[in-house]
């Protein structure tokens, strides 16, 4: 009996010590640099925006944030690395929605489960991505663009960032809903697509932030934007205003921080709080606005709820389009 009591006491002490060590580790967080895995190429709009936000978070966190670009496979390579990382707050996914929403429909199988392998920390930004057209396109509205496309025997070409990218999903939605034929031409990024559009090789693309000067000069026109309501581009109608109220067209693009499942709540809350401080800085807000991003900075609970709503609605809508990235 005495031995049993001794073992029980020792076990209790061991558990208490372990819990105490865990609590102290969380209180000391962060005690070393934090790695942000960005699943896009360096210099991409999302990469630029996320790096600026990271700069503003280093002070509140009291630690350096090291950015590691891991592009490829529709952002799933970087997401996979984070899903398998130790849940200690030192490896964080800084990403657009692609790897945890649309790729669930575009890829035949994911190497992770967006619902089971991640903890959603905070939505950093959102953006009502806008369709733009060049000088060789007559249309000034979305309906006029559709009519112009219908008048083209072989269809109207547009620039995207690959099969399954958001421009591809948007244009496939418009095609199936309107009966107009749109032909996908893939580019590495907005600058290349914009130059091709100015030259008349394609009729439309996305990436208003990269076309600011051409828009001011009147060479490029804004046609429509995502979202249930107008974002930063107050004078540009939404797709919904033109009668296309599909769930994907009503959902702004967003960027957020996502941690491995099991990351302690105090660490998650500390990251979300630091992000909120960064996003409140005027220099950060001005920088984001210049590239068509709006600061958000919501709570982990709000972010997970919003993500879950999209995850339930958007992948089925994409599957209905018949798009597959692999």
C-alpha positions as CSV (number, residue, x, y, z in Angstrom):
1,X,0.0,0.0,0.0
2,X,2.8,2.4,1.0
3,X,4.6,1.7,-2.4
4,X,1.4,2.5,-4.3
5,X,1.0,5.8,-2.5
6,X,4.6,6.6,-3.2
7,X,4.2,5.9,-6.9
8,X,1.0,8.0,-7.0
9,X,2.8,10.9,-5.3
10,X,5.7,10.7,-7.7
11,X,3.4,10.6,-10.7
12,X,1.5,13.6,-9.4
13,X,4.8,15.5,-8.9
14,X,6.0,14.6,-12.4
15,X,2.8,15.8,-14.0
16,X,2.9,19.0,-12.0
17,X,6.5,19.6,-13.1
18,X,5.6,18.9,-16.7
19,X,2.7,21.3,-16.6
20,X,4.7,23.9,-14.9
21,X,7.4,23.6,-17.5
22,X,4.8,24.0,-20.3
23,X,3.3,27.0,-18.7
24,X,6.7,28.7,-18.2
25,X,7.6,27.9,-21.9
26,X,4.3,29.6,-23.0
27,X,4.9,32.6,-20.8
28,X,8.4,33.0,-22.2
29,X,7.2,32.8,-25.8
30,X,8.8,33.8,-28.0
31,X,12.3,33.1,-26.9
32,X,13.8,32.6,-30.4
33,X,13.0,33.7,-34.0
34,X,9.6,32.8,-35.4
35,X,9.5,31.3,-39.0
36,X,6.7,32.4,-41.3
37,X,6.3,30.0,-44.2
38,X,4.8,32.0,-47.1
39,X,3.7,29.5,-49.8
40,X,4.2,32.0,-52.7
41,X,7.2,33.4,-54.5
42,X,9.2,36.2,-53.1
43,X,8.0,39.5,-54.5
44,X,4.5,38.4,-55.1
45,X,1.8,40.9,-53.8
46,X,0.9,38.6,-51.0
47,X,4.5,38.1,-50.0
48,X,5.1,41.9,-50.0
49,X,2.0,42.6,-47.8
50,X,2.8,39.8,-45.4
51,X,6.4,40.9,-44.9
52,X,5.3,44.4,-44.1
53,X,2.9,43.1,-41.5
54,X,5.6,40.9,-40.0
55,X,7.9,44.0,-39.6
56,X,5.2,45.6,-37.5
57,X,4.8,42.5,-35.3
58,X,8.4,42.1,-34.2
59,X,8.2,44.9,-31.7
60,X,5.0,43.6,-29.9
61,X,6.4,40.0,-29.9
62,X,9.9,40.9,-29.0
63,X,11.3,38.5,-31.5
64,X,12.5,38.4,-35.1
65,X,10.2,36.9,-37.8
66,X,12.1,35.0,-40.5
67,X,10.3,34.6,-43.8
68,X,10.7,31.3,-45.7
69,X,9.2,31.3,-49.2
70,X,7.9,27.8,-50.1
71,X,5.9,28.2,-53.3
72,X,4.5,25.4,-55.4
73,X,1.5,23.1,-55.9
74,X,-1.1,25.8,-55.4
75,X,0.5,26.8,-52.1
76,X,0.2,23.3,-50.6
77,X,3.9,22.7,-50.3
78,X,4.3,25.4,-47.7
79,X,1.0,24.4,-46.0
80,X,2.2,20.8,-45.7
81,X,5.4,21.9,-44.0
82,X,3.5,23.8,-41.4
83,X,0.9,21.1,-40.9
84,X,3.7,18.7,-39.9
85,X,5.6,21.2,-37.8
86,X,5.9,21.1,-34.0
87,X,2.9,23.1,-32.5
88,X,5.1,25.4,-30.5
89,X,4.4,28.8,-32.2
90,X,7.7,28.9,-34.0
91,X,6.5,27.7,-37.4
92,X,3.5,29.7,-38.8
93,X,1.8,29.6,-42.2
94,X,1.3,33.1,-43.6
95,X,-1.0,32.6,-46.6
96,X,-3.9,33.5,-48.8
97,X,-6.9,31.2,-48.6
98,X,-5.8,28.9,-51.4
99,X,-4.2,26.0,-49.5
100,X,-7.0,25.8,-46.9
101,X,-10.1,26.5,-49.0
102,X,-10.0,26.2,-52.8
103,X,-7.3,23.5,-53.0
104,X,-9.6,21.2,-51.2
105,X,-11.7,21.1,-54.4
106,X,-8.9,21.6,-57.0
107,X,-6.6,18.8,-55.9
108,X,-7.6,15.1,-55.9
109,X,-6.1,14.7,-52.5
110,X,-4.4,17.0,-50.0
111,X,-1.4,15.9,-47.8
112,X,-3.2,17.5,-44.9
113,X,-6.7,18.2,-43.6
114,X,-7.6,21.9,-43.4
115,X,-10.1,21.2,-40.7
116,X,-8.0,19.0,-38.5
117,X,-4.3,19.9,-39.0
118,X,-4.4,23.7,-38.4
119,X,-5.2,26.3,-35.8
120,X,-6.6,29.5,-37.3
121,X,-4.8,32.5,-35.7
122,X,-6.1,35.7,-37.4
123,X,-7.2,37.1,-40.7
124,X,-4.7,39.8,-41.5
125,X,-6.1,41.4,-44.7
126,X,-8.8,41.1,-47.3
127,X,-9.0,42.3,-50.9
128,X,-11.8,42.7,-53.4
129,X,-9.7,41.6,-56.4
130,X,-10.8,43.5,-59.5
131,X,-11.0,42.5,-63.2
132,X,-9.3,44.9,-65.5
133,X,-9.4,45.3,-69.3
134,X,-7.0,47.0,-71.7
135,X,-7.3,49.5,-74.7
136,X,-8.1,46.7,-77.2
137,X,-11.3,45.8,-75.3
138,X,-14.4,48.0,-75.9
139,X,-16.4,47.0,-72.8
140,X,-16.8,49.4,-69.8
141,X,-19.0,47.1,-67.7
142,X,-19.2,43.4,-67.0
143,X,-22.3,42.9,-69.0
144,X,-20.7,44.7,-72.0
145,X,-17.7,42.4,-71.6
146,X,-19.8,39.3,-71.7
147,X,-21.6,40.5,-74.8
148,X,-18.3,41.3,-76.4
149,X,-17.0,37.8,-75.6
150,X,-20.2,36.2,-77.0
151,X,-19.6,38.1,-80.3
152,X,-16.1,36.5,-80.7
153,X,-16.4,33.1,-82.5
154,X,-13.4,31.6,-80.8
155,X,-14.0,33.3,-77.4
156,X,-12.3,36.0,-75.4
157,X,-8.8,35.3,-73.9
158,X,-7.9,36.4,-70.3
159,X,-4.8,36.2,-68.1
160,X,-4.7,34.0,-65.0
161,X,-2.0,32.7,-62.8
162,X,-2.6,29.1,-63.7
163,X,-5.5,26.5,-63.7
164,X,-7.3,26.8,-60.4
165,X,-6.0,30.3,-59.6
166,X,-8.7,32.8,-58.5
167,X,-8.9,34.5,-62.0
168,X,-9.5,31.1,-63.5
169,X,-12.2,30.3,-61.0
170,X,-13.9,33.7,-61.5
171,X,-13.9,33.4,-65.3
172,X,-15.1,29.8,-65.4
173,X,-18.0,30.9,-63.1
174,X,-18.9,33.7,-65.5
175,X,-18.6,31.5,-68.5
176,X,-20.9,28.8,-67.1
177,X,-23.4,31.4,-65.8
178,X,-23.5,33.6,-68.9
179,X,-22.8,31.2,-71.8
180,X,-19.8,33.4,-73.0
181,X,-16.6,31.6,-73.9
182,X,-13.5,32.7,-72.0
183,X,-10.0,31.3,-72.9
184,X,-7.5,30.9,-70.1
185,X,-3.9,32.1,-70.7
186,X,-1.6,31.5,-67.8
187,X,1.1,33.9,-66.6
188,X,3.6,33.9,-63.7
189,X,2.1,37.1,-62.3
190,X,0.1,40.3,-62.9
191,X,2.9,42.4,-64.5
192,X,3.4,40.0,-67.4
193,X,-0.3,39.6,-67.9
194,X,-0.8,43.4,-67.9
195,X,1.8,43.9,-70.5
196,X,0.3,41.3,-72.8
197,X,-3.1,42.9,-72.3
198,X,-1.8,46.3,-73.3
199,X,-0.3,44.7,-76.4
200,X,-3.7,43.2,-77.3
201,X,-2.7,39.5,-76.7
202,X,-5.4,39.1,-74.1
203,X,-8.6,41.1,-73.3
204,X,-8.8,41.0,-69.5
205,X,-6.9,40.0,-66.4
206,X,-6.7,40.7,-62.6
207,X,-4.1,42.8,-60.6
208,X,-5.3,46.4,-60.3
209,X,-2.5,47.2,-57.8
210,X,0.1,46.4,-60.5
211,X,-1.7,48.5,-63.1
212,X,-2.2,51.7,-61.0
213,X,-0.3,54.0,-63.4
214,X,-2.0,52.6,-66.5
215,X,-5.4,53.1,-64.8
216,X,-4.5,56.7,-64.1
217,X,-3.5,57.2,-67.7
218,X,-6.8,55.7,-68.9
219,X,-5.1,52.8,-70.7
220,X,-6.6,50.2,-68.4
221,X,-10.2,50.2,-67.0
222,X,-11.6,48.5,-63.9
223,X,-14.7,46.4,-64.7
224,X,-15.8,44.5,-61.6
225,X,-14.6,43.5,-58.1
226,X,-15.2,40.6,-55.7
227,X,-17.2,41.0,-52.5
228,X,-20.8,41.4,-51.3
229,X,-20.1,45.1,-51.1
230,X,-17.6,47.5,-52.7
231,X,-14.1,47.5,-51.1
232,X,-11.4,50.1,-51.5
233,X,-12.4,50.7,-55.1
234,X,-15.6,52.6,-54.3
235,X,-16.4,53.4,-57.9
236,X,-16.1,49.9,-59.2
237,X,-19.3,47.6,-59.1
238,X,-19.1,44.2,-57.7
239,X,-19.8,41.0,-59.7
240,X,-23.0,40.7,-57.5
241,X,-24.2,44.1,-58.6
242,X,-24.0,42.8,-62.2
243,X,-26.2,39.8,-61.3
244,X,-23.5,37.2,-60.5
245,X,-24.0,36.4,-56.9
246,X,-22.2,33.1,-56.7
247,X,-20.5,32.4,-53.4
248,X,-17.0,32.6,-54.8
249,X,-17.7,36.0,-56.4
250,X,-19.1,37.4,-53.2
251,X,-16.1,36.4,-51.1
252,X,-13.1,38.7,-50.9
253,X,-9.6,37.3,-51.1
254,X,-7.8,37.2,-47.7
255,X,-4.5,36.6,-46.1
256,X,-4.1,35.2,-42.6
257,X,-1.8,33.4,-40.1
258,X,-2.3,29.7,-39.5
259,X,-0.5,27.5,-36.9
260,X,-0.2,23.7,-36.6
261,X,-3.0,22.1,-34.7
262,X,-2.3,21.9,-31.0
263,X,-0.5,25.2,-30.7
264,X,-1.3,26.4,-27.2
265,X,-4.0,29.0,-26.9
266,X,-1.8,31.6,-25.1
267,X,0.6,31.5,-28.0
268,X,-2.2,31.8,-30.6
269,X,-3.6,34.7,-28.7
270,X,-0.2,36.4,-28.4
271,X,0.3,36.1,-32.2
272,X,-3.2,37.5,-32.9
273,X,-2.6,40.4,-30.5
274,X,0.7,41.3,-32.1
275,X,-0.8,41.2,-35.6
276,X,-3.6,43.6,-34.5
277,X,-0.9,46.0,-33.2
278,X,0.9,45.9,-36.5
279,X,-2.2,46.3,-38.6
280,X,-3.2,49.4,-36.5
281,X,0.0,51.2,-37.5
282,X,-0.6,54.0,-40.0
283,X,2.4,53.1,-42.1
284,X,1.3,49.5,-42.4
285,X,-2.3,50.5,-43.3
286,X,-1.0,53.0,-45.9
287,X,1.3,50.4,-47.4
288,X,-1.5,47.8,-47.6
289,X,-4.0,50.3,-49.1
290,X,-1.5,51.2,-51.9
291,X,-1.6,47.5,-53.0
292,X,-5.3,47.1,-52.6
293,X,-5.3,45.3,-49.3
294,X,-7.5,46.2,-46.3
295,X,-6.3,45.5,-42.8
296,X,-8.5,43.2,-40.7
297,X,-6.9,41.6,-37.6
298,X,-9.7,39.6,-36.1
299,X,-9.7,37.1,-33.2
300,X,-8.8,33.4,-33.6
301,X,-12.4,32.6,-32.9
302,X,-13.7,35.0,-35.5
303,X,-11.2,33.8,-38.1
304,X,-11.9,30.1,-37.6
305,X,-15.7,30.8,-37.9
306,X,-15.2,32.7,-41.1
307,X,-12.8,30.1,-42.5
308,X,-15.3,27.3,-41.7
309,X,-18.1,29.1,-43.5
310,X,-16.0,29.4,-46.7
311,X,-14.7,25.9,-46.4
312,X,-18.3,24.5,-46.3
313,X,-19.4,26.6,-49.3
314,X,-16.6,27.3,-51.7
315,X,-15.1,23.9,-52.5
316,X,-18.5,22.4,-53.6
317,X,-19.0,25.5,-55.8
318,X,-15.5,25.0,-57.4
319,X,-16.2,21.3,-57.9
320,X,-19.3,22.1,-59.8
321,X,-17.2,24.1,-62.3
322,X,-15.2,21.0,-63.1
323,X,-11.8,22.6,-62.6
324,X,-9.0,20.4,-61.4
325,X,-5.4,21.6,-60.8
326,X,-3.9,18.1,-61.0
